[in-house]
Amino acid sequence: MVSVTARAPAKIIWFGEHFVVLGNPAIVSSINIYATVHITPLGAGGFVIESRNLGLKYDGEGDPGRLKPFIRVIEVFRGKGFFKPFHAIIDSKIPIGSGMGSSAATAVAFTAGLARFLGIDVSLDDISKIAFEAEKIVHGRPSGIDNTIATYGGFIYYEKGSFKKLKVRWPREYMLIVADTGIERSTKKAVEAVLSRYKRRMRIMERVYEAAREIVGEAMRALENGDMESLGELMNINHGLLVSIGVAIPETEAIVHNAIRYGALGAKITGAGMGGSVMILARREDINNIIRSIRKYVKKIYKVRPTSKGVRVLTK
Ligand code: PMV
């Protein structure tokens, strides 16, 4: 019987995180950090799931804890009458709880890998939808943006469950950094806090959400034209809105302010905030100064690039 390896990319949300939960549009891209899942046949019955990153192993007995989203995927396939004993190893280079979509990428890679292992013919849309079921367990009320980008890759404009791929011009002299504060937080809690502020301050928040929508429209044009100066400025405005909905913390602010001070065109929280990561757009020549200026506030700095591919499955 065959072994399967599947991998799915991390993501950064460029514009519209949180606002997307209430139906606003957002722009997201895949980046070159990956979650990989290896699936091999298991001699005995049942299954074993091992997460190298979480240091957890589950064989179907008792509470799966943080591996529960994967159990959800197995249930979906079992519900359709598909199962074969397997051993899955999840090995992700995407830091957990950092806003880079580790849970969605692992869920997408697991779904695509297991489907192939079980011999089920699934479309990308099916993979994204099943991974979304797993995401609901982690996030409570996910917008669906994370599973979509981990499945399809590239640059995506996302709105209310539908998306379109964007053609982006990326001038060579610009680079992207993701600065991970190392402060893990729950996306679910961040989303709940934002929604409760929204309910308390509805009239003000409606205007903030409207501004966020405008930013996405202008950002699409900037990305398509390779207008990185405008893109940076729009990132800075988007960050301001994220501050206003309450997801900034001192560490993310220190990173954003220093990055800008040392020449970044744009810097903003990416993902749920309240910890997590800050993304920085800068000219190549300014990167080292920026990195030096933010080093003391971060756990890890990733030089990343947007990629064009989503989930991939290999069979051995
Ligand atoms: O921080 P992450 O990677 O979990 O991103 C969450 C993005 C939110 O917009 C805050 C939530 C969502 O489901 O879209």
Boltz pocket constraint, residues with backbone or C-beta under 6 A from the ligand:
constraints:
  - pocket:
      binder: B
      contacts: [[A, 13], [A, 16], [A, 17], [A, 18], [A, 19], [A, 20], [A, 21], [A, 98], [A, 99], [A, 100], [A, 101], [A, 102], [A, 139], [A, 141], [A, 142], [A, 143], [A, 144], [A, 145], [A, 146], [A, 187], [A, 191], [A, 270], [A, 271], [A, 272], [A, 273], [A, 276]]
      max_distance: 6.0
